[in-house]
Amino acid sequence: MARLALIGCRHADQVRGTLRGGPGRDDWKLLPKERPLSAPYLLGLGVVIGAGVALPYAEELRRCVRAQRAS
């Protein structure tokens, strides 16, 4: 961590450009994409992520209900 602070002190202008989006060509800036992702792609991605989250919870709920009935 101390090394990172030392580098930040020695190159303060580059750190400011990185964090604030300075005027330099290589500075970071949040810009909209030139070609945004299509709606079907985003919908499919949402379904896959939702299934990846919901299915494990549903299986755990099923196991809990089965264990409660058994005891």
N, C-alpha and C positions, 0 to 999 in steps of 0.2 A: 504494500500500500504506500509505503514511504517513497518507493521508486516512482510510482505513478504520480504522486504529488510533486516530486522533483522534476519530472518531465513536464508536468503541467505548468510549473513555475518558469521553467526555461523556455517554454513555447506558449506563452499565455495568449498571444494573438491567434494561434491555431486552435487553441481550446475554445476561445470565445467564438471563433468562426464556426466551429463544430457544434457548439451548443445553441447558438443564436441564429445560425444561418447567415453568415457574413456575405460580403460582396464577391468573394473569390469564386473561381470556377469550380473548385473542388469542395466547397463548403456544403454542408447538409442543409437541405430545405425540404419541407413537406409540400409537394406539389401533386395535383391530381394526375392520374395516369393519362397518357395520350389516347390509349385505346382501353377503356374500362372493361372489366370482365362482364360477360353477357349474363342476363338474368337466368337462363337455364343452367349455366355453370354454377352460379351462386346458389341456386335452389338445390342442385345436386350435392354440392358441398355441404350445405346446411343439413340435408337429409342424412348424409353419411356421418357427419359430426353428431347429429342428434341421436342416430341409432347407436353410435359408439358410446354415447353417454347413457342413453335410456336402457339399452339391453342389459348391461351388467347390473344396473339397479333393479330392473324387473326380475332378473334371476335371483338376486339376493333377497328380494321381497318374497318370491316364491319359496325359497329355502326357509326363510324365517316363519312363514305361515305353516309350512309342512312340519317344521320342528315344534311349533307351538301346539299343533294338533296332536302330535305324537306324545307330548308330555301332559 
